[in-house]
Amino acid sequence: MQWTLRLEQLAESAGVGIPTVTDTISADAANGPLILTGHQPGVFHSGISYKYQLTELFVRQEAVTGIAVSIDTDQGDAGAFTYPSPDTSASFAPHHTNSVSKLSPVELRAASFSTEAGLLGRAALLPPADLEELRIDVCNALHAFDGLSFNTDLGNLFHEYHRLSEHGATTAEANTIIRHRHGIGSKFLELPLSEIATFPEVTLLVAEIIGSAQVFANTYNDALHRFRRAHSIRNEANPFPDLAVEAQSVELPLWLVDFQQNTRAVVRLSRSETNGSRLAAGTLVAEFTPEIVGAPRLIAEELNRLLTPHQRLVPRGALITAILRLLFADLFVHGTGGGKYDQFTDDFCDEWFGVRPTPYTVASASRYLFAEQRAELHRLQQFESDLREIQHNPQRHFNSGLFSAATEATLTELVTRKDAAVSAMKENRATGQSSRELGQEIQQLTNQIKAIVTAESSAQLAPLRQLTPDHRAAIECRTFPWFLMPSSKQSLSLPGDPAADEQ
């Protein structure tokens, strides 16, 4: 709750109002169900936004408490996002424009609200002057597309980042506050993973893993191997890489995160000279005597003593949702990626902890900024794929809008003549007569039909063939930030939701 209160106070001081914590907690929060979801505190795309908004609806409808876990211990750029721009370097046919109803060369541009990459929870916001330059660049690029529908409130949104930058907000804090202000996650308590890692229950569970490191790692890896075989996965990085197990050392699914140094390091355990265990991660080195190794509570006490206020021992990989689902959640809501890998988490928890974690579900959606261009792209790609069949059987595509009226009339005549010639050839063969001239006529008609279809298709497929793979990827992009979309507040409802009846 302290993190959520911090966000409220920061938002208030910056003049960017968001719902208060009292609007977020259910009346029976102490004893009622907890619905958890989570993601890195970066700039959300529409799929993640949908997951949060749909989970909020469920939380409201069931009058339960929702918690959004901020994976602030990952590394990267918390302010990173992409936006589209016309590719002015592309040489397109003169009839082509940047109209959204036609295919045009779109390129992706990378941008960021952050000054630098690092631990996601600690990145600083750009200064106001740089944010204003970024706003101008993004808006100019969007306005260059004739008729493109996008969020017209972008100016105010950038101004909110501007004010939060003036008040010392990190990028992660600003992203979260602005999402809440625009109705994405505002019904959740926000809780960073780095804070969850300090809970006594988590520390004790981590200590138990450290005390059984070798057996744990072997069990973890064996479960991964079985999962990959069962799902025909060849890539050994999926769903997670194996833990490195050597004769004298073992890797654990833990990070030592140092917020002061803005770093994180993998935790490894090896045998010490005193026949105990030696934990090493970054600057942290801990020696556990044989007596301590067998006592998880003593390991937990030693870890609490050794870790500085700016250091955290946090789970990584499958251990993140394993801990959240085993210790806290009554239901966990994943996106599509998490929904795939947490099948492994279920199996591993069953084997190692001897208990099935609480259930999870999946919520996601795809929205496309260039929806009309994407539909046209798919139509032309299908046309190109079917071209050989169309050349041989154009009559199957009459009255579909594929051909102009004049072309369709010409093709109708040629197809009719070809069909007549084919029928005559069959009759000749049945009576033993020569069909040489009919065969030549059929081939000539076939060549004429193919030439007409090819000429007609060349004009239609010209826009498609001028697109590079990068242009196509930009049109297909589903990860543009939520705030570029025409409306960030999607119309959502659940069965039995009173709000749905009011619509």
N, C-alpha and C positions, 0 to 999 in steps of 0.2 A: 504494500500500500504506500510505503514511503516514496517509491519511485513515481507512482501515479500522482501523489501530492506534489512532488518536485515538478512534474510536468505542468500541473495546474498553476502553481506559483509562477513558473517561468512564463507560461502563456499569459497570465494576468499582467505581469510586469511589462510584457512586450505589447500589450493591448490586443492580443490574439485570443479571444475567449474560447474556451472549450467546456464541455460538460464536466461537472464536479464529481468527485468520487462517490458522493452520496447518491448520485443518479445511477451509479454503476453496480452497487452491491445489493444483492437480494436481501429480503427481510430475514431469511433464515441462512445467511451466509456461513455462520459458524458450523452448522450441521447439515446444510443442504448440499446437493450435488455441485461439483466443480466441472465446468466444461472448458477444456484447454485447447488452444490452437497456438500457432507461433510461426515466426519467420525471422530472417535477418532484418535488422532495422534500416534497410536501404529504401530506395524509391520503389514502391510497389508497381507492378503491372496489373492489368485488369483481372487476370486470373487469381492473383493473390487477394486483390480487393474484393472480388466476388466471394472468396472463401471467408473473409472476415465479415462481410455484410450478411451472408447467409447464416453464419454462426451467431451473429448478433440477433438476428430474427428468432432463432431457436432459443437463445438465452432469454429474450424478452417474452416469448410465448410461454415458456416453461417456468418463468420466474425463478431462474437459477443464476448462479454467479459464473461469469465468463472471465477467463484469464488468458491474456495474450503473452506468450513467452517471447521475449526479444533475444535472439541469438547474438548477443553483443560480443561474443568471444571469437567469432569468425574474423578472418582477415579479408580485406578488400577495400573498395571505395564505396562508402555509405551513401554518397551523393550521386553516384553514376547513373546516367540514363541516356537513352538515344532518342533522337528526333529526326524526322524526315526533311529532306531538302531536295529540290529539283537538281538533277545532275546536269549542270550546264556544260560539262565537258563532253557529254555524249552527243554524237552526230546522228540526229533523227531525221526522218523524212519530213519535208516541208509541211505536209498536212497535219503533222502531229503537234499536239499542244500538251500543256500540263493540266488539262481538264480532267477531273476525277472520273468522268464517264469513259475516258479512253486510257489506254496504256501509255505511260510516260516514264522516262528514266528517273526513278526515285533512288536517292542514296541515303544511307544512314549516317548520321553524324553523332559522335560521342561527346557527351558533356558531363559536367559534375557540379554539384553544389558545394563540394568539399575542397579544401585546400590540398589534401594529400590522402593517399591510401594508408591503411594500417588496420588496427583493431577497429571493427565497425562501430563499437560503442564510444570511441574517443575522437573520431575525426572532427576537425574544426570546420565551421562554415566559411565560405568565401566572404570577404568583406563586402559591404553594401554596393560599392562602386562596381565591383566585378559581377555581382548578381544582376545589376542593372544592364551591364553589357550582355550578359547571358540571356536576359529576358528579350532584349532587342534582337539578338541573333535568332532565337527560337521563333519569335513572333514573325519576323521577316520571312523566315523559311516557310512557315505555315501559310502565310498570306500569298506566297508565290504560287500556290496551287489554286487555280480557278475553281471555285465551288466546293472546296474541301470543307467538310463540317468538323469543327473542333471546338474545344472549350473556349468560350469567349471571355471567361473570367480569369484568364492566365495572368493578366496584369496585376490583379489583386493578390493572386496566389504568390507571385514573385515578391510582391511588397510584404507579404507575411514572412517570407524567408528573410527579407531585408531587415525587418524589425527584430526578428529572433536573433539574427546575426549581431545586431547592435547590443543585444542583451546577453551575449555570451553563450548562446545555446550551441551544443554540439550538433553535427549534422543528423545524428540518430534522433536526438530530442526534437529537432525541428521537423524532421520527416513525420514523427509520431504525432506531434501537436497538430500539424497541418492536416494530416489524415483525419484525426479526431474532429477537427473543426469542420471538415467537409463530409462527415458522416461515415467514416470508415474506421471502425474499431472503437468508436466513442463509448460503447457500452461495456468495454472490457477494462479490467484492471491490467495495467502493464507491469510485467515483472521480468527483469533481465536474467538471463541464465547465469551470469556471474554472481548474482545475489542468491539464486536458488542453490548454487553450489556451496554456499556457506551454511545452509540449513543443517542442523545436527543429523537428521535422518540421512541426508545425502552424504555427509562426511563419513558416517558409520558404514554406509553401503560401499563407498569407495575404499575405506580401510579394509573391509572384508575381501574386496577384490585384490588389493595389494598383498594381503596375507596369503592369498592362494593364487598368486600371479601366474605361475607356470601352468597349473591345471586349468585356470580360467582361460588363458590364451589358447591352449590346445583345444578346449571345448568350443570356444568362440570360432576358431579356424575350422574345426570339423563341421560345425553347424553351417558355416559359409560354404564349404565344399559341397555339402549335401544340398543346400539351397540352389547353388549354381547348377548342379547336375539335374535337379528336379525341374528347373525352369530353362534348361538348355542355354545357360549363360556362359559364354566363352571368355568374355573380358574379366580378368581377375581383379579389376578395380571395382566391379559391381557385385552386389549392391554396396559393398565396402571392401577395401583391401584387407588381405590377411594381416594379422599382427605378426611382427618379426619375432621368431622364437629361435634362440641359439642355445648352445650348450650351457653357457654361463650367464645369459641375460635374456630378458623378455620385454617386448614392447606392450604397453597397456593403452586402452582406448581413453586416454586422459591427456589433457593439455595442462601445462603450467602457464598460466596467463599472467603477464606482468604489465599492469596498466601504466606504471611509471616509465618503463622502457618501451612501451607500445609493441611488445613482442609476445610470442607464445612458443612453447617448446614441447615436443613429445616426451612423455614420461616413460622411462625405462627402469627396470628393476634387475639387479644382478646380485650374485652371491658375494658377500663381503669376506674379508680376511678372517673375521671372527666367527664365520659360519652362520652369520645372520644375513640380512638383506641390505642392499645399498640402492636407494632410490636416487635417480639423477634426472634432472630436467632443467635445461638452461643454467641459471645460477644457483638453483636449489640442489643441495645434496643432503640426503638424510640417511643415517645409519640406524638400522633396526636390529637389536640383538635377537638371538633365537627365542628368548622369552616373549619379546614384544611381537615378533612375527606371528605367533599363534594366538594373539589377543587383539582382535579388531578395535576394541575400545582404547587400548593403549596406543595403537597405531594412530587412531583418530586424535588422541590427546597430543601425540608427538607432532602430527601435522599442524594442528592448531597452534602449537608453540613455535614451529619453524616458519610458517607462512607470515610474511609481512602484511600490513594492511592493504597494500596495493597488489598483492599476489592472490591468485585463485587457482585451485586445482579443480578443473572442470571436465565434465564428460565430453567425449567426441564420438562421432559415428553413431552406431546403433544404440550406444549407451545413453544418449540424450533422451530419446523418446522412451527407452526402457525405464529410465528413472522417473520421468514425468508420468508415465502411465502406471507404473507400479506403486509409486508413493503418493501421487496427488490427484490425477485426473479420474473422473468417473466416465468421461468420454473425451477422446482426442480427435480433433478435426484436422486432417491432412489435406494438402494439395495432391495433384496427381503423382508427383515424384515420391513424396513420402508414403503415399498409399501403396506404392509398389515395394519399397524397401522394408516397410514395417511388417510385411508378411514374414520376413526373416526374424525381426525382433520378437514376434510371437513365438516362433519355434525355439529361438535361443532362450528366451525367458522360461519357457516350459521346461527346458532341459537343465539350465543352470540354477535358476531360482526355485524351480519346482512349482511354479504358479503361472497361470496365464494372465498377462496384463489386461487391464480394462480395455474395452473395445475402442476401435477407431473407425472413423468414416472418412469419406473423401468429398471435397467440394472444390470445384474449379470451373472456369468458363473462359472462353476465348472471345475477345473483341478485336476488331480490325479497324484501324483508322482509314485504310483504303479498301473498304468493303466492296465498293462498286468496281474498282480496278481489279481486285482479287477475283471477283466473279467473272469478269471479262478474261482475265488471265487463265482461269480454269477452263472457260469455254474454248478459248483458242488452243490451249494445250490438248484438250480432248479432240478438237477438230484436227490438229496435227497428228495425233495418235491414230485417228480413224481415217486419215487421208487415203491410204491404199484401198480400204474398203469402199470409200466414197467414189474413188476413181473407177472402180469396177461395177458399183451398184448405185449410181447417183439417184436413181428413181426412189430409193428408200428414204431419201432426204428431201424430196420435193415438198413444197408447202411448209417448210420448217424455218424459212427465212435465211437459209444458208446461201442460196443463189438469188441473183437478181431475176426479175420477171423475164427479161429478154434471154438471159442465159438459160433459165429453166425451160423456156419454150424451145430453144434450140436443142437442149439435151433431151427433151421429151420426144422430139422428132427423131433424133439419132437413136435413142433407146428403142423406140418403136420399130425402126428399120432393122436394128440389130436383132431384136426378138423375132421378127419375121424371118430374117435370114437364118437364125438358129433353128427355127421350126422347120424351114425348108430343108436344111441340111439333115435333120433327123429323118424327114420323109425320104430323102434321097438314099440315105444309108439303109433305111428299111427295105427299099426296093432295089438296092444294089447299084444305084446311079452314082455318077461322079459328083463330088461336092467341092472340087478344087476351087472353082470360081466363087462359090458361096463362102468358103473358108477365107479367101483373100478379102472378100467384101466385109466379113465379120471382123477381120484383123484391122482393116482400114477404119471401120466404124469405131472399134475399140480404141484405136490410136487417137481418133478425133475427139472422142468423149474424154479420154485421159488428158489430152492437151487443153481442152476447154476447162475441165475441172482444175487442172494444175494452174492455168492462168488466173482463174477466179480465186483459187486458194492463195496464190502468191501474194495478191493484193491484200487479202484478209490477214494472212499470216505475217506480213511485213512488220507490223508493230511488235509481234511476239518475238520474231527472230532478231530484232534490233536490241532487245533487252539482254543485258548480261546476267549471269547468275546472281550477281550482287543486287541488280535492279529487282529481280524476281524475289529475292530474299527480303528486300525492303517492303515490297508490296504485301508479302505473306507475313510480315512481322506481327506477332501477337504479344510482344513484350514492350511496346511503347508504354510510357508511364501513364498511370491512371488519370493524371491531371490534363493530359492532352485530349482525352476522349470528350465528345460533345456533352455528355452528362455523366458525372462521376457517381451519381446516385441512381443505380439501376433499379428497375421496378421488380422487387422480389417479394415472394410470399411463400409461406409454408401451409400445408393442410391444417385447417382449423385456426389460422391466424386471423384475429378480428380485423386487423388492418386490411387484409385482403378483401373482406366483405364490404369495406368502405370505398374501395376503388371503383 
